[in-house]
Amino acid sequence: MAAVRLLARREHSKDELRRKLKRRGHGQAIIDTVIGALDEAAYVSDTRFAEMFVRVRRARGQGPVRIRAELRQRGVEDALADDLLTETAEFWID
C-alpha cells in the first residue's frame, strides 16, 4: 500500500520507489515483489517518470546537463535519458 500511496502523489522511478520503501523498513524481497507487480500493471514506469521529469525541469529553465544528472540520481538509465534529451534538443537550441 505504501508504494501505491507514493505513486498516487506523483510519478517515481523504480529506483526512487525502492529507496523510499527501504527507508520505511520494508524488506528487499517484498520491495522487489511489489515493484515487479507495479511494473507489470504499468503503475510504475521509468519512461513515464523520465518524460514528466524532463518536461517539468525544462519548463523551469534547467539545462540538459543538470537534468541528465538528476535523472541519473533517480536511477534512470543513461540510454533513456539520452533518448529523451535528444528528442527535446531543439528546445535548448532555440
C-alpha positions as CSV (number, residue, x, y, z in Angstrom):
1,M,0.0,0.0,0.0
2,A,2.9,2.4,0.7
3,A,4.1,2.2,-2.8
4,V,0.7,2.9,-4.3
5,R,0.3,5.9,-2.0
6,L,3.6,7.3,-3.1
7,L,2.7,6.8,-6.8
8,A,-0.7,8.5,-6.2
9,R,1.2,11.7,-5.3
10,R,3.5,11.8,-8.3
11,E,5.4,9.6,-10.7
12,H,8.5,7.8,-9.3
13,S,11.3,5.9,-11.0
14,K,11.6,2.3,-9.9
15,D,14.9,3.1,-8.1
16,E,13.4,6.0,-6.3
17,L,10.4,3.9,-5.2
18,R,12.8,1.1,-4.0
19,R,14.8,3.6,-1.9
20,K,11.7,5.1,-0.3
21,L,10.2,1.7,0.6
22,K,13.6,0.6,2.0
23,R,13.7,3.7,4.2
24,R,10.3,2.8,5.5
25,G,11.6,-0.5,6.7
26,H,10.3,-2.9,4.1
27,G,12.4,-5.9,3.2
28,Q,14.2,-6.3,-0.1
29,A,12.2,-9.4,-1.2
30,I,8.9,-7.6,-0.6
31,I,10.1,-4.4,-2.3
32,D,11.2,-6.5,-5.4
33,T,7.9,-8.3,-5.5
34,V,5.9,-5.0,-5.2
35,I,7.9,-3.2,-7.8
36,G,7.6,-6.1,-10.2
37,A,3.8,-6.2,-9.7
38,L,3.5,-2.5,-10.2
39,D,5.7,-2.6,-13.3
40,E,3.6,-5.4,-14.8
41,A,0.4,-3.4,-14.1
42,A,2.1,-0.3,-15.6
43,Y,1.6,1.7,-12.4
44,V,5.3,2.5,-12.3
45,S,7.4,3.3,-15.4
46,D,10.8,4.8,-15.7
47,T,10.0,6.0,-19.1
48,R,6.9,7.8,-18.0
49,F,8.7,9.2,-15.0
50,A,11.6,10.5,-17.1
51,E,9.3,12.1,-19.7
52,M,7.5,14.0,-16.9
53,F,10.7,14.9,-15.2
54,V,12.3,16.3,-18.4
55,R,9.1,18.3,-19.2
56,V,8.9,19.9,-15.8
57,R,12.6,20.7,-15.4
58,R,12.8,22.1,-19.0
59,A,9.8,24.4,-18.2
60,R,11.8,25.6,-15.1
61,G,14.6,26.6,-17.4
62,Q,17.1,23.8,-16.4
63,G,19.5,22.6,-19.0
64,P,20.2,19.1,-20.3
65,V,23.3,18.5,-18.3
66,R,21.6,19.2,-15.0
67,I,18.5,17.2,-16.0
68,R,20.6,14.2,-17.1
69,A,22.5,14.3,-13.7
70,E,19.3,14.4,-11.8
71,L,17.8,11.6,-13.8
72,R,20.9,9.5,-13.1
73,Q,20.5,10.2,-9.3
74,R,16.9,8.9,-9.6
75,G,18.1,5.6,-11.2
76,V,17.0,6.4,-14.8
77,E,19.3,4.6,-17.3
78,D,21.6,6.8,-19.3
79,A,20.2,5.5,-22.6
80,L,16.6,6.5,-21.7
81,A,17.8,10.0,-20.6
82,D,19.8,10.4,-23.8
83,D,16.8,9.5,-25.9
84,L,14.5,12.0,-24.1
85,L,17.1,14.8,-24.1
86,T,17.8,14.2,-27.8
87,E,14.1,14.4,-28.6
88,T,13.9,17.8,-26.9
89,A,17.3,19.1,-28.1
90,E,15.6,21.7,-30.4
91,F,14.2,23.4,-27.3
92,W,17.7,24.3,-26.0
93,I,18.9,25.3,-29.4
94,D,16.0,27.8,-29.7
